[in-house]
Amino acid sequence: MPTAMDDLTLAADFAPATYDDWRKLVDGVLKGAPFEKLVSKTYDGIKIQPIYTRAENAAPITGRGAGAPWQIVQRVDHPDASKANAQALHDLENGATGLALIFEGANGARGFGLPATPETIEKVLDGIFLDAGIGIELHAGPQSRMAAVHLAEYITQKGFDPAKCEIRFGYDPIGATAVWGQSAYNWWEMAPAVTEAIKKLAATGFKGPFAVADGRIIHDAGGSEVQELAWVLAVMVSYLRVLEDANVPVDVARSMIYARLSADADQFLTLAKFRALRLLWARIEESCGLAPKPLFIAADTAWRMLTQRDPYVNLLRATVATFSAGLGGANSICVLPHTLALGLPDAFARRAARNTQLVLLEESNLAKVSDPAAGAGGIEALTQELCEAAWAQFQDIEKNGGAFPALGNNLIQPRISATRKARQASIAKRREVLTGASEFPNLHEPRASVLKVKPAPAKPYGKDKIKFNALEPIRLAVPFEALRDKSDHLLARKGARPKVFLANLGTPADFTARAGFAKSFFETGGIEAIDTEGFADPTALAEAFKASGAPFACLCSSDKLYPDHAASAAKALQAVGARHIYLAGKPGEQEATLRAAGVQDFIFAGGDALAMLVAAYGRME
């Protein structure tokens, strides 16, 4: 029987809101400032509006099966095969559904990895039933290229049915050369060996996929979403072509190829990027006269966003990245443990990486809805713009002969370099924040524990007949971490960190905001800030500074107090030997007066914090 609740409309008491209504409210808040202030841009120049309307006629993008979870993949990268086996078994017993076997020299090995020998594979897979639905993904480099062959031999020797083993063999010779910047062979010389290896595995009964287009190469090097998508598309097409040239039907060849993308803490861009790749690959399939089938997309959380300082924030970054990749339709996700930038992760870090996915899948039920972003105006618009821009860059690569020739012609590298420099400049100015490293530092944090295994940087296999600019991986926090390391060394050697005296003027209401900013500013570089209660008398300020033993001072107060008090305070500090005087805030019309009084630098939001901190260490030396 119907009840009153059936007719209840929760929005009935509210007038319908329109974009124009919202815009009037916004214009009132802006008070004449241009609306463009609210429009942000990606590193590809794509505009992101502050609000979007619902996308009309949007349909879900086909990816994973309806309601199907993604594979929870754990890295197996301990150089000791017996210990790696114990880690793998523990991961599988506690919720992992896939393993990424990281071999020495592989892209993403980070200085660790398994030796690519038959003995290693037998040890690391001991007790693992490979035909029980466990996903296995290989990450191999030039000197570990035989790992796929050894794994295939192991499977047949143990009596497993290859058709029942879910193995992604991870062949990516183009990606390997891009990372190393050199190759013993041209692509046309490598291609026959790659296609023959794939055909042999397929003939043995393995279903693949076998070759991967690894977008991490671009992302790790500091590239953009569009650049990553264009690269992945170009590499997949390169593998598709050589397989077809080797007499593999194109319908079969496409199932032999998969993609890997990086997922970072930019929630919306990551989500849109994964959706965009499916649309782009579907367009390639249609151009080949094929009805589109869902592409297998593996995800790794991003290396470049990891920090050594306050590494527990990496747990939050990884959670957002996993959330975004999962909703974007990733088929498998591998979460980099939060301490990987410090060394080989211990059991706790591995558990946290695994449980990040388990909570999102089992408690948050993220996989229950297929493509939940479908119809969301902002995500749909971003997906479409990524597709259009990536397709244009993909066409440029194709005009240069494909992915490998484009590397040799130095087409791709300058674009990545320009984006990396822009990104690093944004990090230096703290516009793009790395919490714990470039903002909100903790000088007294304990160092997180890692396993006592020394990284061993791998060397490329073979001769370097072909050379070009390498796409080397970076971590964005490294410049700030280097300053923190200097501070730690000074503490160990001299018993004290470098210091700056916060010359707070007036009452807490006057200086608290700027003093908090200055403390964070200097301590991101390992320069300890000595806080004070505030001064009205320049003489008392000078005495407190002299007693602190700090070589530098930073004036902190409000714009209201600076005109009357900053100059006299600076003169008093200079008189008692302050080697360098900063002022927190922009000087405005007072700059000449302040500089004449002894203020030498001004720190403010949007300024080049990294350059200022590097210069401070230069003055100490």
VEXDREN-2710 file (C-alpha; in Angstrom, 1 decimal):
% VEXDREN-2710
k/r/px/py/pz
1/MET/0.0/0.0/0.0
2/PRO/1.5/3.4/-1.0
3/THR/2.6/5.7/1.9
4/ALA/3.4/9.3/2.2
5/MET/7.1/8.5/1.9
6/ASP/6.5/7.3/-1.7
7/ASP/5.7/10.9/-2.7
8/LEU/8.4/12.5/-0.8
9/THR/10.7/14.7/-2.9
10/LEU/13.7/15.9/-0.8
11/ALA/14.4/18.8/-3.1
12/ALA/10.8/20.1/-3.2
13/ASP/11.5/23.0/-0.9
14/PHE/14.5/24.3/-2.9
15/ALA/14.2/26.3/-6.1
16/PRO/16.0/24.6/-9.0
17/ALA/19.5/26.0/-9.3
18/THR/21.0/26.9/-12.7
19/TYR/24.6/27.6/-13.9
20/ASP/23.7/31.3/-14.2
21/ASP/22.6/31.4/-10.5
22/TRP/25.9/29.8/-9.5
23/ARG/27.8/32.2/-11.7
24/LYS/26.2/35.3/-10.1
25/LEU/27.2/34.0/-6.6
26/VAL/30.8/33.4/-7.8
27/ASP/31.1/36.8/-9.5
28/GLY/30.0/38.4/-6.2
29/VAL/32.8/36.6/-4.4
30/LEU/35.4/37.4/-7.0
31/LYS/34.5/41.1/-6.7
32/GLY/35.7/42.0/-10.2
33/ALA/38.5/39.5/-10.5
34/PRO/38.5/37.5/-13.7
35/PHE/36.6/34.2/-13.7
36/GLU/39.7/32.6/-15.3
37/LYS/41.3/32.6/-11.8
38/LEU/39.1/29.6/-11.1
39/VAL/40.1/27.7/-14.2
40/SER/43.2/25.5/-13.7
41/LYS/45.3/23.9/-16.4
42/THR/47.0/20.5/-16.6
43/TYR/50.6/20.2/-17.8
44/ASP/49.2/19.5/-21.2
45/GLY/47.4/22.8/-21.2
46/ILE/43.9/21.2/-20.8
47/LYS/41.6/23.6/-19.0
48/ILE/39.7/22.3/-15.9
49/GLN/36.6/24.3/-15.2
50/PRO/35.5/24.9/-11.6
51/ILE/32.1/23.3/-12.3
52/TYR/30.5/21.1/-15.0
53/THR/27.0/20.2/-16.0
54/ARG/25.9/16.6/-16.4
55/ALA/27.2/15.0/-19.6
56/GLU/24.4/14.1/-21.9
57/ASN/24.0/10.7/-23.6
58/ALA/27.1/9.4/-21.9
59/ALA/27.5/5.6/-21.8
60/PRO/29.8/3.5/-19.5
61/ILE/33.1/2.5/-21.0
62/THR/33.5/-1.2/-21.1
63/GLY/36.4/-2.5/-19.0
64/ARG/36.4/-5.1/-16.3
65/GLY/33.5/-7.5/-16.2
66/ALA/30.4/-6.1/-14.4
67/GLY/31.1/-6.2/-10.7
68/ALA/34.4/-8.0/-11.1
69/PRO/37.2/-6.9/-8.8
70/TRP/40.6/-5.9/-10.1
71/GLN/43.6/-8.2/-9.3
72/ILE/45.5/-7.2/-6.1
73/VAL/49.1/-7.5/-7.3
74/GLN/52.1/-7.6/-4.9
75/ARG/55.7/-7.0/-5.9
76/VAL/58.1/-9.9/-5.5
77/ASP/61.5/-8.2/-5.7
78/HIS/63.7/-9.6/-3.0
79/PRO/67.0/-10.7/-4.6
80/ASP/67.0/-13.8/-2.3
81/ALA/64.6/-16.2/-4.0
82/SER/63.8/-18.1/-0.8
83/LYS/62.9/-14.9/1.0
84/ALA/60.9/-13.7/-2.0
85/ASN/59.0/-17.0/-2.0
86/ALA/58.1/-16.6/1.7
87/GLN/56.9/-13.0/0.9
88/ALA/54.8/-14.2/-2.1
89/LEU/53.2/-17.1/-0.1
90/HIS/52.3/-14.7/2.7
91/ASP/50.8/-12.2/0.3
92/LEU/48.7/-14.8/-1.4
93/GLU/47.5/-16.2/1.9
94/ASN/46.4/-12.7/3.0
95/GLY/44.4/-11.4/0.1
96/ALA/46.7/-10.9/-2.9
97/THR/45.4/-12.3/-6.1
98/GLY/48.4/-11.7/-8.3
99/LEU/52.2/-11.4/-8.1
100/ALA/54.5/-9.1/-10.1
101/LEU/57.8/-10.9/-10.5
102/ILE/60.4/-8.1/-10.6
103/PHE/63.7/-9.2/-12.2
104/GLU/67.0/-7.3/-11.9
105/GLY/67.4/-4.5/-14.4
106/ALA/63.7/-4.2/-15.1
107/ASN/62.0/-0.9/-15.5
108/GLY/60.7/-0.2/-12.0
109/ALA/63.0/-2.6/-10.2
110/ARG/64.4/0.4/-8.2
111/GLY/67.8/-1.3/-7.7
112/PHE/66.4/-4.6/-6.5
113/GLY/64.9/-7.7/-8.2
114/LEU/65.3/-11.4/-8.8
115/PRO/68.1/-13.0/-10.8
116/ALA/66.7/-14.3/-14.0
117/THR/67.8/-18.0/-13.7
118/PRO/65.8/-21.2/-13.8
119/GLU/66.9/-21.9/-10.2
120/THR/65.5/-18.6/-9.0
121/ILE/62.1/-19.1/-10.7
122/GLU/61.8/-22.6/-9.2
123/LYS/62.5/-21.3/-5.7
124/VAL/60.4/-18.2/-5.8
125/LEU/57.3/-20.1/-7.2
126/ASP/57.7/-23.1/-4.9
127/GLY/54.3/-24.0/-3.3
128/ILE/52.4/-21.6/-5.6
129/PHE/49.7/-23.2/-7.7
130/LEU/49.9/-21.3/-11.0
131/ASP/46.8/-22.8/-12.5
132/ALA/44.6/-21.7/-9.5
133/GLY/43.6/-18.3/-10.9
134/ILE/46.6/-16.4/-9.6
135/GLY/47.8/-13.6/-11.9
136/ILE/51.5/-13.5/-12.6
137/GLU/53.1/-10.5/-14.3
138/LEU/56.8/-10.4/-15.4
139/HIS/58.9/-7.3/-15.2
140/ALA/62.2/-8.0/-17.0
141/GLY/65.1/-5.9/-18.3
142/PRO/67.7/-6.4/-21.0
143/GLN/69.9/-8.7/-18.8
144/SER/66.9/-10.6/-17.5
145/ARG/65.2/-11.1/-20.8
146/MET/65.3/-14.9/-20.5
147/ALA/62.9/-14.8/-17.5
148/ALA/59.9/-15.5/-19.7
149/VAL/61.5/-18.5/-21.3
150/HIS/62.6/-19.9/-17.9
151/LEU/59.1/-19.4/-16.5
152/ALA/57.5/-21.2/-19.4
153/GLU/59.8/-24.1/-19.0
154/TYR/59.1/-24.3/-15.3
155/ILE/55.4/-24.4/-15.9
156/THR/55.6/-27.2/-18.4
157/GLN/58.1/-29.2/-16.3
158/LYS/55.8/-29.0/-13.3
159/GLY/52.9/-30.3/-15.3
160/PHE/50.7/-27.2/-15.1
161/ASP/48.4/-26.6/-18.1
162/PRO/49.6/-23.4/-19.8
163/ALA/46.1/-22.5/-20.8
164/LYS/45.0/-22.4/-17.2
165/CYS/47.9/-20.2/-16.1
166/GLU/47.2/-16.5/-16.1
167/ILE/50.6/-15.2/-17.1
168/ARG/51.4/-11.7/-18.5
169/PHE/54.9/-12.1/-19.9
170/GLY/55.7/-8.4/-20.1
171/TYR/57.9/-8.3/-23.2
172/ASP/58.7/-4.6/-23.8
173/PRO/62.0/-4.1/-25.7
174/ILE/61.0/-0.7/-26.9
175/GLY/60.3/0.4/-23.3
176/ALA/63.6/-0.9/-22.2
177/THR/65.6/1.0/-24.8
178/ALA/63.7/4.2/-23.9
179/VAL/64.7/3.9/-20.2
180/TRP/68.4/3.0/-21.0
181/GLY/68.8/5.4/-23.9
182/GLN/70.7/2.8/-25.9
183/SER/70.2/-0.4/-27.7
184/ALA/72.3/-3.1/-29.2
185/TYR/69.8/-3.5/-32.1
186/ASN/67.5/-1.5/-34.3
187/TRP/63.8/-2.2/-33.9
188/TRP/63.6/-4.1/-37.2
189/GLU/66.4/-6.3/-35.9
190/MET/64.7/-6.9/-32.5
191/ALA/61.2/-7.5/-33.8
192/PRO/61.7/-11.0/-35.3
193/ALA/63.1/-12.3/-32.0
194/VAL/60.2/-10.8/-30.1
195/THR/57.5/-12.1/-32.4
196/GLU/59.1/-15.6/-32.5
197/ALA/59.2/-15.7/-28.7
198/ILE/55.6/-14.7/-28.5
199/LYS/54.5/-17.2/-31.1
200/LYS/56.4/-20.0/-29.4
201/LEU/54.7/-19.2/-26.1
202/ALA/51.3/-19.1/-27.8
203/ALA/52.0/-22.4/-29.5
204/THR/52.9/-24.0/-26.1
205/GLY/49.4/-23.1/-25.0
206/PHE/49.8/-19.9/-23.1
207/LYS/47.0/-17.5/-23.6
208/GLY/49.0/-14.3/-22.8
209/PRO/49.0/-11.4/-23.1
210/PHE/52.7/-11.3/-23.9
211/ALA/53.8/-7.8/-24.9
212/VAL/53.2/-4.7/-22.8
213/ALA/53.2/-1.0/-23.6
214/ASP/54.5/0.5/-20.3
215/GLY/53.3/4.1/-19.7
216/ARG/55.3/4.2/-16.4
217/ILE/58.4/5.1/-18.6
218/ILE/56.8/8.4/-19.5
219/HIS/55.2/9.1/-16.1
220/ASP/58.4/8.2/-14.1
221/ALA/60.4/10.6/-16.3
222/GLY/58.0/13.5/-15.4
223/GLY/55.8/13.3/-18.4
224/SER/52.1/14.3/-18.7
225/GLU/48.9/12.2/-19.0
226/VAL/48.7/13.0/-22.7
227/GLN/52.3/12.0/-23.3
228/GLU/51.9/8.8/-21.4
229/LEU/48.7/7.9/-23.4
230/ALA/50.4/8.7/-26.7
231/TRP/53.4/6.6/-25.9
232/VAL/51.4/3.6/-24.8
233/LEU/49.3/3.8/-27.9
234/ALA/52.3/4.1/-30.2
235/VAL/54.1/1.1/-28.6
236/MET/51.0/-1.1/-28.7
237/VAL/50.6/-0.3/-32.4
238/SER/54.3/-1.1/-33.0
239/TYR/53.8/-4.6/-31.4
240/LEU/50.5/-5.1/-33.3
241/ARG/52.3/-4.4/-36.6
242/VAL/55.2/-6.7/-36.1
243/LEU/52.9/-9.5/-34.9
244/GLU/50.8/-9.1/-38.0
245/ASP/53.9/-9.0/-40.2
246/ALA/54.9/-12.3/-38.5
247/ASN/51.6/-13.8/-39.9
248/VAL/49.6/-13.6/-36.7
249/PRO/46.0/-12.6/-37.5
250/VAL/45.3/-9.1/-36.2
251/ASP/42.3/-10.3/-34.2
252/VAL/44.7/-12.7/-32.4
253/ALA/47.5/-10.2/-32.2
254/ARG/45.5/-7.7/-30.3
255/SER/44.9/-10.2/-27.5
256/MET/48.6/-10.7/-27.2
257/ILE/49.1/-7.0/-26.1
258/TYR/48.3/-5.2/-22.9
259/ALA/49.0/-1.8/-21.3
260/ARG/50.4/-0.6/-18.0
261/LEU/49.7/2.9/-16.7
262/SER/50.9/4.9/-13.7
263/ALA/48.3/6.0/-11.2
264/ASP/49.1/9.0/-9.0
265/ALA/47.4/11.2/-6.4
266/ASP/45.7/13.4/-9.0
267/GLN/42.3/11.7/-8.6
268/PHE/40.4/13.1/-11.6
269/LEU/43.3/13.0/-14.1
270/THR/44.2/9.4/-13.2
271/LEU/40.6/8.3/-13.5
272/ALA/40.1/10.0/-16.9
273/LYS/43.4/8.7/-18.2
274/PHE/42.5/5.1/-17.7
275/ARG/39.1/5.7/-19.3
276/ALA/40.7/7.5/-22.2
277/LEU/43.1/4.7/-23.0
278/ARG/40.2/2.3/-23.5
279/LEU/38.6/4.7/-26.0
280/LEU/41.8/5.3/-27.8
281/TRP/42.6/1.6/-28.2
282/ALA/39.0/0.9/-29.4
283/ARG/39.6/3.5/-32.1
284/ILE/42.7/1.5/-33.2
285/GLU/40.7/-1.7/-33.2
286/GLU/38.0/-0.1/-35.4
287/SER/40.7/1.2/-37.8
288/CYS/41.8/-2.4/-38.1
289/GLY/38.3/-3.5/-39.0
290/LEU/37.8/-5.2/-35.6
291/ALA/34.9/-4.9/-33.1
292/PRO/36.5/-3.5/-30.0
293/LYS/37.2/-5.8/-27.0
294/PRO/38.2/-4.6/-23.6
295/LEU/41.9/-4.0/-23.3
296/PHE/43.8/-5.4/-20.2
297/ILE/45.2/-2.4/-18.3
298/ALA/47.6/-3.0/-15.4
299/ALA/48.2/-0.1/-13.0
300/ASP/51.1/0.7/-10.8
301/THR/51.0/3.5/-8.2
302/ALA/53.4/6.2/-9.2
303/TRP/57.1/6.1/-8.4
304/ARG/57.7/9.9/-8.9
305/MET/55.2/10.9/-6.1
306/LEU/56.9/8.8/-3.4
307/THR/58.8/10.7/-0.7
308/GLN/61.5/9.5/1.7
309/ARG/60.5/12.1/4.3
310/ASP/57.3/11.5/6.1
311/PRO/56.8/8.3/4.1
312/TYR/53.5/7.5/5.8
313/VAL/51.9/10.2/3.6
314/ASN/52.7/7.8/0.7
315/LEU/50.0/5.6/2.1
316/LEU/47.5/8.4/1.5
317/ARG/48.8/9.1/-2.0
318/ALA/48.6/5.4/-2.8
319/THR/45.1/5.2/-1.6
320/VAL/43.9/8.0/-3.8
321/ALA/45.8/6.5/-6.8
322/THR/44.3/3.0/-6.2
323/PHE/40.8/4.5/-5.8
324/SER/41.2/6.4/-9.1
325/ALA/42.7/3.5/-11.1
326/GLY/40.1/1.1/-9.7
327/LEU/37.2/3.4/-10.7
328/GLY/38.9/4.1/-14.0
329/GLY/38.6/0.4/-14.8
330/ALA/42.1/-1.0/-14.2
331/ASN/42.2/-4.8/-14.4
332/SER/45.1/-5.1/-12.0
333/ILE/46.7/-2.8/-9.5
334/CYS/50.1/-3.0/-7.9
335/VAL/50.6/-0.6/-5.0
336/LEU/54.2/0.5/-4.4
337/PRO/55.0/0.1/-0.7
338/HIS/55.2/3.4/1.1
339/THR/58.9/2.9/2.0
340/LEU/60.2/1.8/-1.4
341/ALA/62.0/5.1/-1.9
342/LEU/64.0/4.3/1.2
343/GLY/64.9/0.7/0.3
344/LEU/63.5/-2.7/0.1
345/PRO/60.2/-2.7/2.0
346/ASP/59.7/-4.8/5.1
347/ALA/56.6/-6.9/6.1
348/PHE/54.7/-4.0/7.4
349/ALA/55.1/-1.9/4.3
350/ARG/54.0/-4.9/2.1
351/ARG/51.0/-5.5/4.3
352/ALA/50.0/-1.9/4.1
353/ALA/50.2/-2.0/0.3
354/ARG/48.1/-5.1/0.1
355/ASN/45.5/-3.9/2.6
356/THR/45.1/-0.6/0.8
357/GLN/43.5/-2.5/-2.0
358/LEU/41.6/-5.0/0.2
359/VAL/39.9/-2.2/2.1
360/LEU/38.9/-0.4/-1.1
361/LEU/37.6/-3.6/-2.6
362/GLU/36.1/-5.5/0.3
363/GLU/34.9/-2.7/2.5
364/SER/34.3/0.2/0.1
365/ASN/33.0/-2.1/-2.7
366/LEU/34.6/0.1/-5.4
367/ALA/34.4/-2.7/-8.0
368/LYS/30.6/-3.2/-7.7
369/VAL/29.7/-0.4/-10.2
370/SER/31.1/-0.5/-13.7
371/ASP/32.5/2.9/-14.8
372/PRO/30.9/5.0/-12.0
373/ALA/32.3/8.2/-13.6
374/ALA/30.1/7.8/-16.7
375/GLY/27.9/10.8/-17.1
376/ALA/29.9/13.0/-14.7
377/GLY/30.5/16.2/-16.7
378/GLY/34.0/17.0/-15.5
379/ILE/35.3/13.4/-15.9
380/GLU/33.7/13.0/-19.3
381/ALA/35.1/16.3/-20.5
382/LEU/38.5/15.5/-19.2
383/THR/38.4/12.0/-20.8
384/GLN/37.5/13.4/-24.2
385/GLU/40.1/16.1/-24.1
386/LEU/42.8/13.6/-23.1
387/CYS/41.7/11.4/-26.0
388/GLU/41.9/14.2/-28.5
389/ALA/45.3/15.5/-27.4
390/ALA/46.8/12.0/-27.0
391/TRP/45.6/11.0/-30.5
392/ALA/47.3/14.1/-32.0
393/GLN/50.6/13.2/-30.3
394/PHE/50.2/9.6/-31.3
395/GLN/49.8/10.7/-34.9
396/ASP/53.1/12.7/-34.7
397/ILE/54.9/9.7/-33.4
398/GLU/53.4/7.6/-36.3
399/LYS/54.6/10.2/-38.8
400/ASN/58.1/9.7/-37.5
401/GLY/57.9/5.9/-38.1
402/GLY/56.5/4.8/-34.8
403/ALA/57.7/4.6/-31.2
404/PHE/61.3/3.4/-31.7
405/PRO/62.2/5.7/-34.6
406/ALA/60.6/8.6/-32.8
407/LEU/63.0/7.9/-29.8
408/GLY/66.0/7.8/-32.2
409/ASN/64.9/11.0/-33.9
410/ASN/64.6/12.7/-30.4
411/LEU/61.0/13.6/-31.0
412/ILE/59.6/12.3/-27.7
413/GLN/62.4/13.2/-25.2
414/PRO/62.3/17.1/-25.5
415/ARG/58.6/17.1/-24.9
416/ILE/59.0/15.0/-21.7
417/SER/61.9/17.1/-20.6
418/ALA/59.9/20.3/-21.0
419/THR/57.0/18.9/-19.0
420/ARG/59.4/17.6/-16.3
421/LYS/61.0/21.0/-16.0
422/ALA/57.6/22.7/-15.6
423/ARG/56.6/20.2/-13.0
424/GLN/59.9/20.6/-11.1
425/ALA/59.5/24.4/-11.2
426/SER/56.0/24.0/-9.7
427/ILE/57.4/21.7/-7.0
428/ALA/60.2/24.2/-6.2
429/LYS/57.6/27.0/-5.8
430/ARG/55.4/24.7/-3.7
431/ARG/52.5/25.2/-6.0
432/GLU/52.4/21.4/-6.4
433/VAL/52.8/20.3/-2.8
434/LEU/54.5/17.1/-1.6
435/THR/53.3/16.9/2.0
436/GLY/56.1/16.1/4.4
437/ALA/58.8/17.0/1.9
438/SER/58.0/20.4/0.3
439/GLU/55.4/21.4/2.9
440/PHE/54.6/20.5/6.6
441/PRO/58.0/18.9/7.4
442/ASN/58.8/17.2/10.6
443/LEU/62.5/17.6/11.4
444/HIS/62.2/15.1/14.3
445/GLU/60.5/12.3/12.5
446/PRO/62.0/8.8/13.0
447/ARG/63.3/7.1/9.9
448/ALA/61.0/4.3/8.7
449/SER/62.5/0.8/8.7
450/VAL/63.4/-1.2/5.5
451/LEU/65.1/-4.5/5.0
452/LYS/68.9/-4.5/5.1
453/VAL/69.4/-5.2/1.4
454/LYS/71.6/-2.9/-0.6
455/PRO/70.3/-1.8/-4.0
456/ALA/72.4/-2.7/-6.9
457/PRO/71.8/-0.5/-10.0
458/ALA/71.7/-2.7/-13.1
459/LYS/73.7/-2.2/-16.2
460/PRO/72.3/-2.6/-19.7
461/TYR/72.9/-5.8/-21.5
462/GLY/74.9/-5.8/-24.7
463/LYS/76.6/-3.2/-26.7
464/ASP/75.4/0.3/-27.2
465/LYS/75.2/0.4/-31.0
466/ILE/72.3/2.9/-30.9
467/LYS/72.2/5.8/-28.5
468/PHE/69.7/8.6/-27.8
469/ASN/68.5/10.6/-24.8
470/ALA/67.3/8.3/-22.1
471/LEU/63.9/8.7/-20.3
472/GLU/65.3/8.4/-16.8
473/PRO/63.0/8.0/-13.8
474/ILE/62.8/10.8/-11.2
475/ARG/61.2/11.4/-7.8
476/LEU/59.8/14.9/-7.4
477/ALA/60.8/15.3/-3.8
478/VAL/64.6/14.6/-4.3
479/PRO/65.7/18.3/-4.3
480/PHE/64.0/19.0/-0.9
481/GLU/65.2/15.7/0.4
482/ALA/68.8/16.5/-0.5
483/LEU/68.6/19.7/1.7
484/ARG/67.2/17.6/4.5
485/ASP/70.0/15.2/4.1
486/LYS/72.5/18.1/4.4
487/SER/70.8/19.2/7.6
488/ASP/71.0/15.6/9.0
489/HIS/74.7/15.5/8.2
490/LEU/75.4/18.8/9.9
491/LEU/73.4/17.6/13.0
492/ALA/75.5/14.4/13.1
493/ARG/78.8/16.3/12.6
494/LYS/78.2/19.4/14.7
495/GLY/75.4/18.4/17.0
496/ALA/73.0/21.1/15.7
497/ARG/71.0/21.8/12.6
498/PRO/71.3/25.1/10.7
499/LYS/68.9/27.6/12.3
500/VAL/66.8/30.6/11.4
501/PHE/65.5/33.0/14.1
502/LEU/61.8/33.9/13.6
503/ALA/61.7/37.6/14.5
504/ASN/58.0/37.9/15.3
505/LEU/56.7/41.4/15.6
506/GLY/53.7/42.5/17.6
507/THR/51.1/40.1/19.1
508/PRO/50.3/36.5/18.1
509/ALA/47.3/37.8/16.1
510/ASP/49.8/39.8/14.1
511/PHE/52.5/37.2/13.4
512/THR/51.1/33.7/13.9
513/ALA/50.1/33.2/10.2
514/ARG/53.4/34.4/8.8
515/ALA/55.5/32.7/11.5
516/GLY/53.8/29.4/10.7
517/PHE/54.4/29.9/7.0
518/ALA/58.1/30.8/7.6
519/LYS/58.6/27.7/9.9
520/SER/57.3/25.4/7.2
521/PHE/59.3/27.2/4.5
522/PHE/62.7/26.9/6.2
523/GLU/62.2/23.4/7.7
524/THR/61.4/21.9/4.3
525/GLY/65.0/22.5/3.7
526/GLY/66.1/21.3/7.1
527/ILE/66.8/24.7/8.5
528/GLU/65.3/24.7/12.0
529/ALA/63.1/27.6/12.9
530/ILE/63.5/29.1/16.4
531/ASP/60.0/30.5/17.3
532/THR/59.5/33.5/19.6
533/GLU/56.6/35.1/21.5
534/GLY/56.8/38.4/19.7
535/PHE/58.6/41.7/20.2
536/ALA/57.7/45.4/20.3
537/ASP/61.1/46.6/21.2
538/PRO/63.9/46.3/18.6
539/THR/66.6/46.1/21.3
540/ALA/64.9/43.2/23.0
541/LEU/64.5/41.5/19.6
542/ALA/68.2/42.0/18.9
543/GLU/69.3/40.5/22.2
544/ALA/67.0/37.4/21.7
545/PHE/68.5/36.9/18.3
546/LYS/72.0/37.1/19.5
547/ALA/71.3/34.6/22.3
548/SER/69.8/32.1/19.8
549/GLY/73.0/31.6/18.0
550/ALA/71.2/31.5/14.7
551/PRO/73.0/33.1/11.7
552/PHE/69.8/34.1/9.9
553/ALA/66.6/35.9/10.9
554/CYS/63.2/36.1/9.4
555/LEU/60.8/39.0/10.2
556/CYS/57.3/37.8/10.6
557/SER/54.2/40.0/11.1
558/SER/51.2/41.4/9.3
559/ASP/51.2/43.9/6.4
560/LYS/49.6/46.3/8.8
561/LEU/52.6/46.3/11.2
562/TYR/55.5/46.0/8.7
563/PRO/55.5/49.7/7.6
564/ASP/56.1/51.0/11.1
565/HIS/58.2/48.2/12.7
566/ALA/60.0/46.1/10.0
567/ALA/62.8/48.6/9.1
568/SER/63.8/49.3/12.7
569/ALA/63.7/45.6/13.5
570/ALA/65.9/44.8/10.5
571/LYS/68.4/47.5/11.5
572/ALA/68.6/46.1/15.0
573/LEU/69.2/42.6/13.8
574/GLN/71.9/43.7/11.3
575/ALA/73.6/45.6/14.1
576/VAL/74.1/42.4/16.2
577/GLY/75.5/40.4/13.3
578/ALA/72.6/38.8/11.4
579/ARG/74.2/37.4/8.3
580/HIS/71.0/37.3/6.3
581/ILE/67.6/38.8/7.0
582/TYR/64.4/37.6/5.4
583/LEU/60.9/39.0/5.6
584/ALA/57.8/36.8/5.4
585/GLY/55.5/38.3/2.8
586/LYS/55.6/40.4/-0.3
587/PRO/57.3/43.8/0.2
588/GLY/55.0/45.8/-2.1
589/GLU/55.8/49.5/-2.0
590/GLN/58.0/49.1/1.0
591/GLU/60.7/47.1/-0.8
592/ALA/63.3/49.9/-1.2
593/THR/62.9/51.0/2.4
594/LEU/63.2/47.4/3.7
595/ARG/66.2/46.6/1.7
596/ALA/67.9/49.8/2.8
597/ALA/67.2/48.7/6.4
598/GLY/68.9/45.3/5.9
599/VAL/66.2/42.9/4.6
600/GLN/67.8/40.9/1.8
601/ASP/65.1/38.4/0.7
602/PHE/61.4/38.0/0.9
603/ILE/59.6/34.7/1.3
604/PHE/56.0/34.3/0.1
605/ALA/53.6/31.8/-1.4
606/GLY/54.5/31.2/-5.0
607/GLY/58.1/32.2/-4.7
608/ASP/60.9/29.8/-5.6
609/ALA/61.4/28.2/-2.2
610/LEU/63.9/25.7/-3.4
611/ALA/66.2/28.3/-4.8
612/MET/66.0/30.4/-1.6
613/LEU/66.8/27.4/0.5
614/VAL/69.7/26.3/-1.7
615/ALA/71.1/29.8/-1.5
616/ALA/70.8/29.7/2.3
617/TYR/73.1/26.7/2.5
618/GLY/75.5/28.4/0.2
619/ARG/75.7/31.3/2.6
620/MET/76.4/28.9/5.5
621/GLU/79.2/27.3/3.5
END
